Amino acid sequence: MEREGSIRIPSGCAIAAVISREGKRMTGEAIIGAMKPMHDRSNGLGGGFAGYGIYPEYRDLYAFHLFFDCRDTRKACEAMLKEHYEIVKGEVIPTRKIPAITDEPLIWRYFVTPLKSVLADLQLDEKEFVARTVMKINTELSGAYVFSSGKNMGTFKAVGYPEDVGVFYRLDEYEGYSWTAHGRYPTNTPGWWGGAHPFALLDFSIVHNGEISSYDANRRFIEMFGYKCNLQTDTEVITYILDYLVRRQGLSLTEAANVIAAPFWSTIENKTDEYERRKLQYLRTVFPSLLVTGPFSIVLGFTGGLMALNDRLKLRSMVVGEKDDRVFIASEEAAIRAMEPEARGICAPAGGEPVVVRVKEGAY
């Protein structure tokens, strides 16, 4: 019989992130290293990374990263893209063959820009059109999956441990001002390439540790607005909720955090600042179906910054530290120390309190 404490039962999944406030670019080596001391938080069924500022030569183009099941699917997808986009460049995403990563699909990237004539005909802004394209491909084109679609950023994910996924994608050869990472420990959803984190739409990317008990209510609401949750994991819906609240509804990141990790009504009523109390009442009243319940810690990556957020009861671990112009976020302090042994100010943010870090204006 195993004695209590003789085996480690992790609290599910590992997340990590680093950002330079000065916009200094760093390779993916440090973020890969951050995942090694958290190895036991994963079970080899998913790992991934997101890097920001990694495509400066194509900074004005959308970088579509796609998985394809075969060459014919890729050709069909290219034909679909050419009807609505100018494809400036299309290529295989470079990888290293390693024993730990197997059964990989075809992995391509396309640097594209929507045709102005198409946007004019549909009377859509550029970001909305790109978001609809992602939903269309992922829903209608069997065997194709867009897993990254932002400008000057990209996500890289696979079935495997995250430290192996980073080596597989050669992230040591990329440089970005911000990186996020995830090691997956799925408990009630399958492990497959598309189900690994981060989940991304446009420049938003999410890594998540936890469970979403409100998933069905969240999904039903968000799908009324054209989003499609079909990737067989609950985390996908958080990405779409934040896109809906921030891009489409115009909320600030803090306001969006106060929707998905809303304070309890009793906490709101005890607010002494009347403006703050009324704003929180408004957000809880207007967006009740977007309250995310269950244990979670997430890191949102976006152009020019990061946001870290725990559920309001803080049922999942997350710590933050800093050194010079860099800020570090991780499930465990050991991961931060792996990135920067001299990191200081290590602290655990309160439940429901967002930590937003932004790069200096113009530095990216």
N, C-alpha and C positions, 0 to 999 in steps of 0.2 A: 504494500500500500504506500502511495506517495504521501509524504507528510506535507501539511500546509506550509507553503513558503519554499518548498524544495523544487518547484517548477514555476516558471514565469508565465503568467497569464496576462498578456498585453491588453491594453485598453483599446486595441483595434486601430490599425493604420498609423502611418507616420507622415507628418508634414514638416516642411522646412522652407525658409525663404531668406533672401538677402537682397538688400538694395543699397545703392550708393546715392546719397542725397545730392552729391555733386555731379551725378551722371557719369561717373568714371566707369568704364567698361571692364569687366572681369570675365575670365573664361568660366566654363561650367565645372571646372575641377573642384572648386570649393563646395559647391552645392551637392555634387556627387559624394564627396567625402562626408558631408553632413549626414547622409543616409546610412552610412556604415555602422555607427554605434546604435542605430535604431533598427538594425536588421530584423530582430525578432518581432517587431511590430508588423512585419509583412509576412506573407506566406508564399510569395512567388507567383501570385496570380494577377499581378499588375503593378507597374511602376511607371512614373512619368515625370516630365519636367516642362516648365515654360520659361522661355527667355525673352526679355524685352530689350530692344536696341540691337538685335542680332543681324538685321538686314539693312544697314545704313545705305547701301548702294541702291536699294529698292524701297526706300522709306515711304514713297508716295503711292506704292502699289499694295494691293491686298495679297497676302501670302496664303494661298490655300494649300494646306497639307491634307493629303488624301490617302486612304487605304483602298486598294482594289483587290478583288478576288481573282481577277484574270485580265489578260491583255484586251479581250473584247470589251469588258466593262470599262476599262480605261479609255478605249477609243470612243465608246458611246458617251462617256462623261465629257471628254474633250470636245466632241461635236456639240453637246449641249452648252458648254461654256462659250464656244466660239460664236454662238448665236447672239450672245448678250454681252460678251466681254472681249476686250483686246488682250490676248495672251502674250505678254512680253517675253516670258521665258517659262519653259516647262522642263523638268528634269527629275531624275530619280534622286531621292534624298540619300546622301552618302551614309553608309553604315559599315560597321566592322562585323565580320562573321565571327561569332563566338559561340562556344558550346552551350552556354546558359540560355541563349535566345534561339528558339526554334519555331518552325511553322510560320515564318513571317509572311504577310501578304505583300503585294506590290505596294511600295511606299513612294509616292511622288509629291512634288510641290510645283505650284504654278503661281507666278507673279502676274496679277491681272488688274485691269481697271475696267469698270463698267462703261459700255458705250453710251456716250451722251445722248444719242438719238433714242436709245431704249429708255433711258431715264426720263427724257422729255415726253415720250409717248405714254409712259405709265404714270407720269407725274409723281414720282417717288424720289425721296432723297437717297443719296448713295448708300448710306449705312443700312437703311431699311431694305433696299434692293438686295444688298449682299446677304443680309440675314435671311431674307426669303429664299435666296438661291441655296443657302446652306440647308434650310429645312426641306426644300424641294428635292435636292440630291439625296439627302439622308432618308427621306421618306419614300421617294418614288423610284430611285435607281438602285435596284437590288445589287448588292455586291460592291457598292461604292459608299464611302463614308468620309465626309469632310470633318477632320478633327481639329482644324485650326484655320482661322479666316481673318486675322487682324493685320494691321499694317506694322511693319518693322518689329514683328514679334513672331514667335512660333511655339507650338507645343510638340512634344516628342514623347510617345508612350508606347507600351508594349506589354505583353504577358511575360513577367519575370520579376526579379528583385530590382529595385530602383538603381542600385549601384551598377548592376549589369546593364540595365537599360541605358544609363548614361554613357557607358563605354560603347555599347552597340551603336548609338547614334553619334558617336564621336564629338560629344559636347565639349571636350577639351579644346576643340578647334574653333568654337564659337566664342564671341565676346558680347556681353550685354551688361546694361546698367542694373538689371534686376533679374533675379531667378527665383522660381518656386519649384518645389519638388514634392513627390508623394510616393509612399509605399503602401500597397493595398493589402488589406486583410478582409476580403469579402465574407460576409456571414449569411446573407440571404439572396445574393444575386450572383450570376455566373462570372467567372474570370475569362475575359476575352479581350482582344486588342482594343476594340472600341470602348470597352467598359472601364479601361484604366483611366486614372486621373492624370493631368488636369482635364476638365471639361471646359471648352472654350466656345465663345461666339463673339465675332468681331475681336476687339482687343481685350475683352473680359475673359479671364480664366480663373477657375476655382479648383483648389485642392481642399479636401474635406476629410476629417476624421469623425466618425459617429454614425448615427442612424437617424433617419427622418421619419418619425411616427406620423407626421401630418402629410406625408407624401401624396396620398390620394386627393386630399382637399387642395393642396398646392397645385398638383398637376391639372385637376379639373378646371381650376380658375385660369391658370396661365395658358392652357390650350384654347380657351375662348378667344385669345388674341393672336392666334396664328402659330404659336410655338408647338412643337411636336416632341413629346418625350417617348422615344422609342429605342433607347440605347441600353435598356435593361439594368439600370442602376439609379438609385434615388438622387444621387448628387447632381445629375444633369439638370434637375429642376431649379436648383439654387442659382445656377448660371443664368437661366432664362428669367428668373424672378428679378435678379439684379439688373439685367439688361432692360427689362420692362420698367422697373422703378427709376433707374438712373437715366437711361437714354430716352425712353419713350415718355415717361412721366415727368422727367426733369428734376427729380429729387436729388439732394446732395447725398454723399456717401453716408454721412451720419444719420440723415433722415431715413435712408434705405435700411440701415442697421436697426433703427428704431421700429421698423416694420417687421423684419424677419426675426429679430430678437427683442420683441416689444416688451417694455417694462410692464409689470403687473399693474392692474387698475389701481390697487391700493397705493403702489409707489407713485403713480401719476397723480393721484388725488392729494398726495402729501407734498407735491412740488410747491414751493413758495413763490416761484417766479410764474406769474400768470400767463405770460406769453408762452413759456416753455410748456406749462401744463396744458394749455389749449392746443398747442401744436401736437403734442403727444396724443391727446384725446382724438384729434382729427385723424392722425395717421392710423390709430387702432380702429377707428370707426370706418374709415374709407377702405382700408386694405386688410380686413380681418382674415381673409382666406390665404394671405401670404405670410402669416405668422408661421415660422418653422419651429415645430416642437420636437422634443427628443434631444439626446445628447449630441453636441457637435462643437467642433472648432474648425474654422475655415480660414483660408487666406485667399483673398481676391487680388489677382494681378490685373493692372490696367495700365494704359499708356501714361507713364510719368509717375507711377506710384503703386503702393500696396495697401490693403486693408486687412487687418487681422480681427477676428471676431469669435467669441465664445457664445454658446447658448446662455440664456439669462440665469441659469442655475449653475453654470460652469461645471458641467458634468464630464468634460474632456479637458485634458491638460494642454496648456500652451504657455510658453514663456517667451519673453522679448529681451533683447540686450543690444548694446551698441559699442562701437569703437570707431573713433574719428568720424568720418562721414558716412559710415555704414551702419545699418540697422539689421538685426538678425531676429528671425522668428522661427520657433520650432516646437515640436511636441515635448522635447526634453532638452535640458540644459546641455547634456553631453553633445548634442548635435551642434549647438551654438559654439561650444568649445572646440569642436572639430574644425569649424570654419575659422574661428578666431579665439585662440587660447586666452587672450587678454581682454576679451569682451567684458564690459562692466555694466552696471545698472541692471543686472538680471532681475526681472520681475514677472509676475503672473498677472495679466490684465484681469480686471473684474468681469464677471459674467455680464454679457450684454453691452459691454463698453467697447466700442470700436477703437482700434489703434490704426490711425491713418498716417502713412509716411509718404511724402511727395518729394520728387526730384526738383531741384532748383529750376525755376522757369528758364527755358531755353537751353538747358544742359543736355537735353535728349533730342 
